Amino acid sequence: MISTPRGVGWEVQSRVVSTETKAADGGIERETIKYEQPGYAAGGTSKIKPRLKIVEKYVVGDGGRASMDRRVYVRDVNNRWVPQTFSSKIPGRGAYERRE
């Protein structure tokens, strides 16, 4: 939890909550949610709200080899979790094509 001094007390700025579960096959799933104040204060409220969610799945395969799947979500204006995608590609071109 991150707090800052405010008036005669402290105000919570953000908080991170992690939940970890272990599957029967030895895999682990960790869900981390970051709560923050919105960029605007609607009606003068400054309550922290969930803004970012990271879901990581560790899977142990045959031979003891492990792999990880990581997905990142943010809240949209309708309060739904929307997956974020990351790419180095420019639309309409390959990742490493040079433009002459």
Buried (B, 14 or more C-beta within 10 A) or exposed (E): EEEEEEEEEEEBBBBEEEEEEEEEEEBBBBBBBBBBBEEEEEEEEEEBEBBBBBBBBBBBEEEEEEEEEEBBBBBEEEEEBEEEEEEEEEEEEEEEEEEE
